[in-house]
Each structure stands twice: as C-alpha cells, then as structure tokens.
Amino acid sequence: MRAEIAEVCRRLHARNLLAAADGNVSYRLSNQEILFTPTGKNKNYLRPEDMAVVTLENQVLSGAPSGERLMHLEVYRACPEARAIVHAHPPTAIAWTVARPELTELPAEGLSELILAVGSVPIAPYARPGTSAMGEVLRPFLPKSRVILLARHGALSWGEDLEEAYNGMERLEHIAGILKSAVALGGLSSLPAAEVAVLREMRRQMGDRTL
C-alpha cells in the first residue's frame, strides 16, 4: 500500500492536480492505524519508506505525517466506509471558489456527467490550512459527499479504496474545466428539471461510489 500511495501521488503530479510538496494522501490500514504521506516532500518523488503511520486519535506512530492530517482523521471518524483519502490542489476547481465565492457547490444541473459520476460537489467554507478547522468545515457534508471542494485551498476526495479516492479528484478537475469552458463560450445552462430528476434517480440507484 505504501508503494500504491506513492504511485497515486505521481499520477496526481502528472495531471497537475498538485505541485511540489502540496497535497496529501492517506489509507486506513485498520480501525486504528492510518497510513499518511509525509510532510514537506515533493509528491512526484515519494518512496514507500517515506510514509508515516498515525492513529485515529492523532498519535504519530512512525514517520513525519502531513500537517493536514486532522482533516483526514475527521473524514475517517465520520465515514466508516472511507478507506482512502486524496487531498490535492486542482487548479481549475480551486479557481471557481476564488472567482465565484458565492457558490455553495459546483453548478451541476447542466452536466449529466457530474450528476451520474459524483452526484454533487459541495464547497466547504475556507479554513486555515493545517488547523482543526479544516476538518470541522467538512462535517456538514459527511458522510454524504465523497468529493468536496475546499474554498480557496483545494479539494478532498474519499473512497472505499485508493482508486476511487483518486478518481474523485481527477473527475472534479475534469468537470471544473468543462464548466470553465462553457462560461468562456457564452455561459452556463441547465438541463430541463425533469431530466435532472431522472439523472438524480439514476445516480441514487447506482450507489454512492464516485465513478
């Protein structure tokens, strides 16, 4: 799993979803032990032996874990199904929260892809990085939301395995890019309300996993 986390970090870096030492990835090894990426290291060059282990109560067992681990621990406590978490800085998605601070979620009703693959993407209020507030602002969205934008900071995606958590981050930036292009080409529009209702029901039947 240490090697798999390092590989996911390289994929995030290659997709420009984080830069240098930005972001962090974690994996729930057991009910009490969480594997974390280290603090202050470029995610493109992580080695399996760089990973740290922390308890659910935030006791560091080994290594030098990410300073933003409190956010991850909040998710693990609130979401029993969460096995992996990816926190990254997808640039287009973040830009939406800077340019449109009034938004409480990404505009969803014009994209069937967003509704079917994610459901919705709420935007958590700004919280200072590295503080317990980063976890506290997530509470209203858990466990319902598996992909959450963090205003003026980044995004968080959790899943029942590492691949789902990674897919959520990749999906988020792809959707954010489509919406940005739509605005540049003339503006956002919505599907008919009846069609949105059908898509939401399809999503409900498909289950909660991020696709």
VEXGU-543794 format. One record per residue (C-alpha): x, y, z. Coordinates in steps of 0.5 Angstrom, whole numbers, plus 500, padded with zeros to 3 digits. Example, Ala and Ser with C-alpha at 12.3 -4.5 7.8 and 13.67 -1.06 7.14 Angstrom:
! VEXGU-543794
xx->525, yy->491, zz->516;
xx->527, yy->498, zz->514;
! end
This chain:
! VEXGU-543794
xx->500, yy->500, zz->500;
xx->506, yy->505, zz->501;
xx->508, yy->504, zz->494;
xx->501, yy->505, zz->491;
xx->500, yy->511, zz->495;
xx->507, yy->514, zz->492;
xx->504, yy->512, zz->485;
xx->498, yy->516, zz->486;
xx->502, yy->522, zz->488;
xx->506, yy->521, zz->482;
xx->499, yy->521, zz->478;
xx->497, yy->527, zz->481;
xx->503, yy->531, zz->480;
xx->503, yy->529, zz->473;
xx->496, yy->531, zz->472;
xx->498, yy->538, zz->475;
xx->493, yy->536, zz->481;
xx->498, yy->538, zz->486;
xx->505, yy->542, zz->486;
xx->512, yy->540, zz->489;
xx->510, yy->539, zz->497;
xx->503, yy->540, zz->496;
xx->497, yy->536, zz->498;
xx->497, yy->529, zz->502;
xx->494, yy->522, zz->501;
xx->492, yy->517, zz->507;
xx->490, yy->510, zz->507;
xx->486, yy->507, zz->513;
xx->490, yy->500, zz->515;
xx->486, yy->498, zz->521;
xx->481, yy->501, zz->525;
xx->486, yy->505, zz->529;
xx->492, yy->506, zz->524;
xx->492, yy->511, zz->518;
xx->498, yy->511, zz->513;
xx->500, yy->518, zz->511;
xx->504, yy->522, zz->506;
xx->510, yy->525, zz->509;
xx->510, yy->533, zz->511;
xx->514, yy->538, zz->506;
xx->516, yy->533, zz->501;
xx->515, yy->533, zz->493;
xx->510, yy->528, zz->492;
xx->513, yy->526, zz->485;
xx->519, yy->523, zz->488;
xx->516, yy->520, zz->494;
xx->519, yy->513, zz->496;
xx->515, yy->508, zz->500;
xx->519, yy->508, zz->506;
xx->517, yy->516, zz->507;
xx->510, yy->514, zz->509;
xx->508, yy->515, zz->516;
xx->503, yy->512, zz->521;
xx->498, yy->516, zz->525;
xx->493, yy->513, zz->530;
xx->486, yy->515, zz->529;
xx->487, yy->520, zz->536;
xx->493, yy->523, zz->532;
xx->498, yy->520, zz->536;
xx->504, yy->519, zz->531;
xx->507, yy->512, zz->531;
xx->512, yy->513, zz->526;
xx->515, yy->518, zz->521;
xx->513, yy->525, zz->520;
xx->506, yy->525, zz->517;
xx->503, yy->531, zz->513;
xx->501, yy->537, zz->518;
xx->494, yy->537, zz->515;
xx->492, yy->530, zz->518;
xx->487, yy->533, zz->522;
xx->482, yy->534, zz->516;
xx->483, yy->526, zz->514;
xx->482, yy->524, zz->521;
xx->476, yy->528, zz->521;
xx->473, yy->524, zz->515;
xx->475, yy->517, zz->518;
xx->471, yy->518, zz->524;
xx->465, yy->521, zz->520;
xx->465, yy->516, zz->515;
xx->466, yy->508, zz->517;
xx->466, yy->506, zz->509;
xx->472, yy->511, zz->508;
xx->479, yy->507, zz->507;
xx->483, yy->512, zz->503;
xx->483, yy->520, zz->502;
xx->486, yy->524, zz->497;
xx->487, yy->532, zz->498;
xx->490, yy->536, zz->492;
xx->490, yy->543, zz->489;
xx->486, yy->542, zz->483;
xx->488, yy->549, zz->480;
xx->481, yy->550, zz->476;
xx->477, yy->547, zz->481;
xx->480, yy->552, zz->486;
xx->479, yy->558, zz->481;
xx->472, yy->557, zz->482;
xx->472, yy->558, zz->489;
xx->476, yy->565, zz->488;
xx->472, yy->568, zz->482;
xx->465, yy->566, zz->485;
xx->466, yy->566, zz->492;
xx->458, yy->566, zz->493;
xx->458, yy->559, zz->490;
xx->456, yy->553, zz->495;
xx->457, yy->548, zz->490;
xx->459, yy->547, zz->483;
xx->454, yy->548, zz->478;
xx->451, yy->541, zz->477;
xx->445, yy->542, zz->473;
xx->448, yy->543, zz->466;
xx->452, yy->537, zz->466;
xx->450, yy->529, zz->466;
xx->457, yy->527, zz->468;
xx->457, yy->531, zz->474;
xx->450, yy->528, zz->477;
xx->452, yy->521, zz->475;
xx->459, yy->520, zz->477;
xx->459, yy->525, zz->483;
xx->452, yy->527, zz->485;
xx->454, yy->534, zz->487;
xx->460, yy->537, zz->489;
xx->459, yy->542, zz->495;
xx->464, yy->548, zz->497;
xx->466, yy->548, zz->504;
xx->468, yy->555, zz->507;
xx->475, yy->557, zz->508;
xx->479, yy->554, zz->514;
xx->486, yy->556, zz->515;
xx->491, yy->550, zz->513;
xx->494, yy->546, zz->518;
xx->489, yy->547, zz->523;
xx->483, yy->543, zz->526;
xx->478, yy->548, zz->523;
xx->480, yy->544, zz->516;
xx->476, yy->538, zz->519;
xx->471, yy->542, zz->522;
xx->468, yy->545, zz->516;
xx->467, yy->538, zz->513;
xx->463, yy->536, zz->518;
xx->456, yy->538, zz->515;
xx->458, yy->535, zz->508;
xx->460, yy->528, zz->511;
xx->459, yy->522, zz->510;
xx->454, yy->524, zz->504;
xx->459, yy->528, zz->500;
xx->465, yy->524, zz->497;
xx->468, yy->530, zz->493;
xx->469, yy->536, zz->497;
xx->472, yy->543, zz->494;
xx->475, yy->547, zz->500;
xx->475, yy->554, zz->498;
xx->481, yy->558, zz->496;
xx->485, yy->552, zz->498;
xx->484, yy->545, zz->495;
xx->479, yy->539, zz->495;
xx->478, yy->533, zz->498;
xx->476, yy->526, zz->495;
xx->475, yy->520, zz->500;
xx->473, yy->513, zz->497;
xx->472, yy->506, zz->499;
xx->479, yy->504, zz->496;
xx->485, yy->508, zz->494;
xx->483, yy->508, zz->486;
xx->476, yy->511, zz->488;
xx->479, yy->517, zz->492;
xx->484, yy->518, zz->486;
xx->478, yy->518, zz->481;
xx->474, yy->523, zz->485;
xx->480, yy->528, zz->485;
xx->481, yy->527, zz->477;
xx->474, yy->527, zz->476;
xx->473, yy->534, zz->480;
xx->478, yy->538, zz->476;
xx->475, yy->535, zz->469;
xx->469, yy->538, zz->471;
xx->471, yy->544, zz->473;
xx->475, yy->545, zz->466;
xx->468, yy->544, zz->462;
xx->465, yy->549, zz->467;
xx->470, yy->554, zz->466;
xx->470, yy->553, zz->458;
xx->462, yy->554, zz->458;
xx->463, yy->560, zz->461;
xx->468, yy->563, zz->456;
xx->464, yy->560, zz->451;
xx->458, yy->564, zz->453;
xx->455, yy->562, zz->460;
xx->452, yy->556, zz->464;
xx->446, yy->553, zz->462;
xx->442, yy->547, zz->465;
xx->438, yy->541, zz->463;
xx->431, yy->541, zz->464;
xx->428, yy->540, zz->471;
xx->425, yy->533, zz->469;
xx->431, yy->531, zz->466;
xx->436, yy->533, zz->472;
xx->431, yy->529, zz->477;
xx->431, yy->523, zz->472;
xx->439, yy->523, zz->473;
xx->439, yy->524, zz->480;
xx->435, yy->518, zz->481;
xx->439, yy->514, zz->476;
xx->445, yy->516, zz->481;
xx->441, yy->514, zz->487;
xx->440, yy->507, zz->484;
xx->448, yy->507, zz->482;
xx->450, yy->508, zz->489;
xx->455, yy->512, zz->493;
xx->461, yy->511, zz->490;
xx->465, yy->516, zz->485;
xx->466, yy->514, zz->478;
! end
